[in-house]
Amino acid sequence: MNSSRLQLVNLLAGKSILETIFVGTLAVVMWLNAFPPTFHGWGEAVNSQAIAGWAVNSGSPWERVEVQLFVDGNLYGSQVADYHGPTLLRPDGPKTNGMAITSRLRN
């Protein structure tokens, strides 16, 4: 009777480990699908009402990226990064990944 109980405990422990590995793998795959690590960009405040910079999806560099500006959880502006600027000269991709979001920013 003791050995059957030990086998059951070992079986349940093994099942729990496999379920944990499965759920962890599923979570990582879903996270990478929702937030691909191919987005890169930079932004800086131009003045108190504008932020400028660039954004690119390295996985698809010719695709335009929508940039949204959130401050303290509030959406202050949104724009597609399709501005052409001299600082965006890249030999390996598009030259039109710039963006400038103009909005009233609070201090």
Backbone as a printed PyTorch tensor [residue, N CA C, xyz], in Angstrom:
tensor([[[  0.8220,  -1.1980,   0.0000],
         [  0.0000,   0.0000,   0.0000],
         [  0.8620,   1.2560,   0.0000]],

        [[  1.9660,   1.2210,   0.6970],
         [  2.8600,   2.3560,   0.7600],
         [  3.4890,   2.6750,  -0.5960]],

        [[  3.8680,   1.6330,  -1.3470],
         [  4.5170,   1.8580,  -2.6410],
         [  3.5270,   2.4370,  -3.6590]],

        [[  2.2620,   2.0450,  -3.5950],
         [  1.2790,   2.6100,  -4.5270],
         [  1.0260,   4.0890,  -4.2150]],

        [[  1.0500,   4.4320,  -2.9310],
         [  0.9020,   5.8340,  -2.5310],
         [  2.1040,   6.6590,  -3.0080]],

        [[  3.2890,   6.1090,  -2.8770],
         [  4.5090,   6.7850,  -3.3190],
         [  4.4900,   6.9700,  -4.8360]],

        [[  4.0210,   5.9540,  -5.5630],
         [  3.9150,   6.0740,  -7.0200],
         [  2.9210,   7.1660,  -7.4090]],

        [[  1.8060,   7.2480,  -6.6730],
         [  0.8070,   8.2780,  -6.9520],
         [  1.3740,   9.6720,  -6.6960]],

        [[  2.1040,   9.8280,  -5.6010],
         [  2.7260,  11.1190,  -5.2860],
         [  3.7360,  11.4930,  -6.3710]],

        [[  4.5570,  10.5400,  -6.7860],
         [  5.5360,  10.8040,  -7.8500],
         [  4.8510,  11.1490,  -9.1670]],

        [[  3.7750,  10.4440,  -9.4730],
         [  3.0330,  10.7120, -10.6970],
         [  2.4190,  12.1210, -10.6690]],

        [[  1.8220,  12.5080,  -9.5510],
         [  1.2280,  13.8400,  -9.4320],
         [  2.2980,  14.9330,  -9.4710]],

        [[  3.4460,  14.6870,  -8.8580],
         [  4.5360,  15.6710,  -8.9010],
         [  5.0370,  15.8370, -10.3320]],

        [[  5.1980,  14.7450, -11.0370],
         [  5.6340,  14.8080, -12.4370],
         [  4.6240,  15.5270, -13.3070]],

        [[  3.3500,  15.2530, -13.0770],
         [  2.2780,  15.9290, -13.8240],
         [  2.3120,  17.4300, -13.5580]],

        [[  2.5260,  17.8220, -12.3090],
         [  2.5900,  19.2470, -11.9640],
         [  3.7700,  19.9330, -12.6430]],

        [[  4.9030,  19.2590, -12.6890],
         [  6.0830,  19.8280, -13.3590],
         [  5.8150,  20.0100, -14.8460]],

        [[  5.2370,  19.0030, -15.4870],
         [  4.9200,  19.1050, -16.9260],
         [  3.9070,  20.2160, -17.1950]],

        [[  2.9080,  20.3470, -16.3430],
         [  1.9230,  21.4210, -16.5120],
         [  2.5720,  22.7930, -16.3520]],

        [[  3.4790,  22.9280, -15.4040],
         [  4.1820,  24.1970, -15.2030],
         [  5.0290,  24.5560, -16.4160]],

        [[  5.7350,  23.5890, -16.9650],
         [  6.5410,  23.8270, -18.1740],
         [  5.6400,  24.2170, -19.3300]],

        [[  4.5180,  23.5330, -19.5000],
         [  3.5880,  23.8350, -20.5850],
         [  3.0180,  25.2480, -20.4620]],

        [[  2.5430,  25.6070, -19.2790],
         [  1.9490,  26.9350, -19.0690],
         [  3.0060,  28.0250, -19.2350]],

        [[  4.2170,  27.7990, -18.7450],
         [  5.2940,  28.7670, -18.9200],
         [  5.6440,  28.9790, -20.3810]],

        [[  5.7390,  27.8880, -21.1330],
         [  6.0230,  27.9870, -22.5640],
         [  4.9030,  28.7130, -23.2930]],

        [[  3.6770,  28.3950, -22.9620],
         [  2.5310,  29.0580, -23.5770],
         [  2.5360,  30.5560, -23.2730]],

        [[  2.8670,  30.9350, -22.0410],
         [  2.9100,  32.3510, -21.6640],
         [  3.9930,  33.0900, -22.4450]],

        [[  5.1630,  32.5000, -22.5970],
         [  6.2580,  33.1450, -23.3420],
         [  5.8840,  33.3030, -24.8120]],

        [[  5.2980,  32.2800, -25.3990],
         [  4.8960,  32.3640, -26.8180],
         [  3.8430,  33.4390, -27.0150]],

        [[  2.8660,  33.5040, -26.1430],
         [  1.8200,  34.5250, -26.2620],
         [  2.3980,  35.9260, -26.0640]],

        [[  3.3190,  36.0930, -25.1120],
         [  3.9290,  37.3940, -24.8580],
         [  4.7460,  37.8500, -26.0580]],

        [[  5.5290,  36.9490, -26.6490],
         [  6.3260,  37.3120, -27.8260],
         [  5.4430,  37.6180, -29.0230]],

        [[  4.2920,  36.9620, -29.1090],
         [  3.3600,  37.2260, -30.1950],
         [  2.6920,  38.5840, -30.0140]],

        [[  2.3610,  38.9320, -28.7860],
         [  1.6890,  40.2090, -28.5150],
         [  2.6670,  41.3760, -28.5220]],

        [[  3.8810,  41.1760, -28.0710],
         [  4.8890,  42.2450, -27.9670],
         [  6.1840,  41.7920, -28.6300]],

        [[  6.2250,  41.7940, -29.9560],
         [  7.4330,  41.3270, -30.6310],
         [  8.6380,  42.1960, -30.2700]],

        [[  9.8000,  41.5810, -30.0740],
         [ 10.9910,  42.3410, -29.6880],
         [ 11.6660,  43.0190, -30.8730]],

        [[ 10.8980,  43.3210, -31.9040],
         [ 11.4900,  43.9150, -33.1010],
         [ 11.2410,  45.4120, -33.1950]],

        [[ 10.5170,  45.9880, -32.2350],
         [ 10.2410,  47.4150, -32.2700],
         [ 11.3590,  48.1740, -31.5590]],

        [[ 11.8600,  49.2130, -32.2360],
         [ 12.9170,  50.0430, -31.6730],
         [ 12.5710,  51.4940, -31.9640]],

        [[ 13.0400,  52.3760, -31.1320],
         [ 12.7660,  53.7830, -31.3810],
         [ 13.4210,  54.6890, -30.3670]],

        [[ 13.2280,  55.9660, -30.5840],
         [ 13.7990,  56.9740, -29.7140],
         [ 12.9080,  58.2010, -29.7740]],

        [[ 12.7430,  58.8510, -28.6680],
         [ 11.9550,  60.0800, -28.6340],
         [ 12.6010,  61.0780, -27.7050]],

        [[ 12.4220,  62.3510, -28.0080],
         [ 12.9490,  63.4020, -27.1400],
         [ 12.0260,  64.6060, -27.2050]],

        [[ 11.9820,  65.3380, -26.1100],
         [ 11.1330,  66.5310, -26.0580],
         [ 11.7900,  67.6390, -26.8710]],

        [[ 11.0490,  68.1630, -27.8310],
         [ 11.5310,  69.2760, -28.6410],
         [ 11.2720,  70.5770, -27.9000]],

        [[ 10.0840,  70.6970, -27.3450],
         [  9.7180,  71.8260, -26.5010],
         [  8.6070,  71.3410, -25.5700]],

        [[  7.9110,  72.2490, -24.9110],
         [  6.9010,  71.8280, -23.9390],
         [  5.6430,  71.2720, -24.5870]],

        [[  5.5490,  71.3550, -25.9030],
         [  4.3440,  70.8740, -26.5810],
         [  4.6020,  69.8180, -27.6440]],

        [[  5.8390,  69.3710, -27.8120],
         [  6.1190,  68.4190, -28.8870],
         [  7.1970,  67.4250, -28.4780]],

        [[  7.0280,  66.2260, -28.9700],
         [  8.0220,  65.1760, -28.8120],
         [  8.3140,  64.6440, -30.2040]],

        [[  9.5800,  64.5180, -30.5400],
         [  9.9840,  64.0340, -31.8610],
         [ 10.9040,  62.8420, -31.6900]],

        [[ 11.0270,  62.0360, -32.7130],
         [ 11.9050,  60.8780, -32.6580],
         [ 11.6670,  59.9660, -33.8380]],

        [[ 11.9500,  58.7190, -33.6570],
         [ 11.7570,  57.7410, -34.7180],
         [ 11.3260,  56.4110, -34.0990]],

        [[ 10.7140,  55.5780, -34.9120],
         [ 10.2880,  54.2430, -34.4960],
         [ 10.3090,  53.3280, -35.7000]],

        [[ 10.7690,  52.1080, -35.4990],
         [ 10.8540,  51.1540, -36.5970],
         [ 10.5820,  49.7480, -36.0780]],

        [[  9.9730,  48.9410, -36.9210],
         [  9.7820,  47.5260, -36.6660],
         [ 10.8660,  46.8010, -37.4470]],

        [[ 11.9170,  46.3480, -36.7790],
         [ 13.0410,  45.7100, -37.4650],
         [ 12.6250,  44.4330, -38.1870]],

        [[ 11.5710,  43.8140, -37.7370],
         [ 11.0720,  42.6160, -38.4010],
         [ 10.4350,  42.9160, -39.7480]],

        [[  9.9630,  44.1320, -39.9230],
         [  9.3470,  44.5850, -41.1730],
         [  9.6410,  46.0790, -41.3220]],

        [[ 10.8800,  46.4450, -41.7130],
         [ 11.3000,  47.8490, -41.6720],
         [ 10.5260,  48.7800, -42.5940]],

        [[  9.8590,  48.2770, -43.5950],
         [  9.1250,  49.1580, -44.5070],
         [  7.7050,  49.4080, -44.0280]],

        [[  7.2810,  48.6930, -43.0070],
         [  5.9510,  48.8870, -42.4320],
         [  5.9690,  50.1010, -41.5040]],

        [[  4.9420,  50.9150, -41.5830],
         [  4.8520,  52.1040, -40.7280],
         [  4.3660,  51.7060, -39.3380]],

        [[  4.9730,  52.2920, -38.3230],
         [  4.6620,  51.9840, -36.9330],
         [  3.8260,  53.1220, -36.3570]],

        [[  2.7530,  52.7660, -35.6500],
         [  1.9700,  53.7840, -34.9580],
         [  2.5750,  54.0150, -33.5810]],

        [[  2.8480,  55.2760, -33.2610],
         [  3.4300,  55.6470, -31.9770],
         [  2.3600,  56.3480, -31.1560]],

        [[  2.2090,  55.9240, -29.9190],
         [  1.2460,  56.5430, -29.0100],
         [  1.9990,  57.0770, -27.8080]],

        [[  1.6740,  58.3010, -27.4030],
         [  2.3090,  58.9370, -26.2630],
         [  1.3670,  58.8910, -25.0680]],

        [[  1.7970,  58.1720, -24.0340],
         [  1.0420,  58.0880, -22.7840],
         [  1.8420,  58.7680, -21.6860]],

        [[  1.1910,  59.6160, -20.9190],
         [  1.7960,  60.2500, -19.7510],
         [  0.8710,  59.9780, -18.5710]],

        [[  1.3880,  59.3320, -17.5650],
         [  0.6080,  58.9710, -16.3760],
         [ -0.6680,  58.2180, -16.7360]],

        [[ -0.5820,  57.3370, -17.7140],
         [ -1.7260,  56.5280, -18.1040],
         [ -2.7250,  57.2030, -19.0170]],

        [[ -2.4820,  58.4630, -19.3820],
         [ -3.3900,  59.2020, -20.2700],
         [ -2.7820,  59.3320, -21.6530]],

        [[ -3.5930,  59.0740, -22.6810],
         [ -3.1360,  59.2100, -24.0570],
         [ -3.0780,  60.6870, -24.4270]],

        [[ -1.8890,  61.1650, -24.8080],
         [ -1.7040,  62.5650, -25.1780],
         [ -1.5690,  62.7610, -26.6750]],

        [[ -1.2750,  61.7190, -27.3980],
         [ -1.1520,  61.8670, -28.8480],
         [ -0.8240,  60.5430, -29.4910]],

        [[ -1.0770,  60.4800, -30.7900],
         [ -0.8290,  59.2750, -31.5650],
         [ -0.4860,  59.6860, -32.9940]],

        [[  0.4800,  59.0180, -33.5880],
         [  0.8630,  59.3370, -34.9580],
         [  1.5860,  58.1500, -35.5670]],

        [[  1.4350,  58.0030, -36.8610],
         [  2.1820,  56.9920, -37.5920],
         [  3.5640,  57.5670, -37.8850]],

        [[  4.6060,  56.7800, -37.6440],
         [  5.9780,  57.2390, -37.8710],
         [  6.2830,  57.1640, -39.3630]],

        [[  5.9520,  58.2380, -40.0690],
         [  6.1760,  58.2680, -41.5220],
         [  6.8410,  59.5650, -41.9850]],

        [[  7.4360,  60.2820, -41.0610],
         [  8.1080,  61.5420, -41.3730],
         [  9.4850,  61.2680, -41.9600]],

        [[  9.8600,  62.0270, -42.9740],
         [ 11.1800,  61.8940, -43.5910],
         [ 12.0820,  62.9810, -43.0310]],

        [[ 13.1930,  62.5820, -42.4740],
         [ 14.1050,  63.5650, -41.9130],
         [ 15.5510,  63.2080, -42.1790]],

        [[ 16.4490,  64.1900, -42.1480],
         [ 17.8600,  63.9400, -42.4620],
         [ 18.5600,  63.0510, -41.4380]],

        [[ 18.0620,  63.0090, -40.2180],
         [ 18.6960,  62.1600, -39.2070],
         [ 18.2650,  60.7000, -39.3310]],

        [[ 17.3850,  60.4110, -40.2660],
         [ 16.8760,  59.0500, -40.4240],
         [ 17.5560,  58.3020, -41.5610]],

        [[ 18.6760,  58.7960, -42.0360],
         [ 19.3550,  58.1620, -43.1570],
         [ 20.0090,  56.8640, -42.6990]],

        [[ 19.4210,  55.7690, -43.1320],
         [ 19.9200,  54.4470, -42.7920],
         [ 20.1660,  53.6850, -44.0770]],

        [[ 21.3220,  53.0750, -44.2280],
         [ 21.5880,  52.3590, -45.4810],
         [ 20.7770,  51.0810, -45.6290]],

        [[ 20.2570,  50.5410, -44.5310],
         [ 19.6140,  49.2320, -44.5850],
         [ 18.0930,  49.2660, -44.5270]],

        [[ 17.4840,  50.4110, -44.6370],
         [ 16.0320,  50.4360, -44.5190],
         [ 15.4390,  51.7500, -44.9630]],

        [[ 14.1700,  51.9500, -44.6450],
         [ 13.4770,  53.1560, -45.0900],
         [ 14.0130,  54.4000, -44.3920]],

        [[ 13.8140,  55.5140, -45.0200],
         [ 14.2670,  56.7930, -44.4670],
         [ 13.0950,  57.5790, -43.8990]],

        [[ 11.9570,  56.9360, -43.7330],
         [ 10.7370,  57.6420, -43.3290],
         [ 10.1380,  57.0340, -42.0710]],

        [[ 10.9110,  56.9290, -41.0170],
         [ 10.4180,  56.3670, -39.7680],
         [ 10.3180,  57.4140, -38.6690]],

        [[ 10.3740,  58.6800, -39.0220],
         [ 10.3210,  59.7330, -38.0160],
         [  8.9060,  60.0300, -37.5800]],

        [[  8.7970,  60.6670, -36.4220],
         [  7.4910,  61.0740, -35.9290],
         [  7.6700,  62.3010, -35.0620]],

        [[  6.6230,  63.1000, -34.9930],
         [  6.5900,  64.2600, -34.1090],
         [  5.1700,  64.3660, -33.5780]],

        [[  5.0140,  64.2010, -32.2850],
         [  3.6980,  64.2780, -31.6550],
         [  3.6080,  65.6230, -30.9560]],

        [[  2.6260,  66.4100, -31.3490],
         [  2.4140,  67.7020, -30.7210],
         [  1.2030,  67.5990, -29.8070]],

        [[  1.3910,  67.9600, -28.5640],
         [  0.3240,  67.8780, -27.5880],
         [  0.6440,  68.7940, -26.4300]],

        [[ -0.3420,  69.1920, -25.7120],
         [ -0.1540,  70.0330, -24.5250],
         [  0.2950,  69.1120, -23.4000]],

        [[  1.5470,  69.2180, -22.9930],
         [  2.0810,  68.3940, -21.9260],
         [  2.0590,  69.1690, -20.6190]],

        [[  1.6750,  68.4710, -19.5490],
         [  1.6540,  69.1020, -18.2310],
         [  3.0290,  69.0240, -17.6020]],

        [[  3.3430,  69.9880, -16.7620],
         [  4.5890,  69.9650, -15.9860],
         [  4.3650,  69.2130, -14.7010]]])
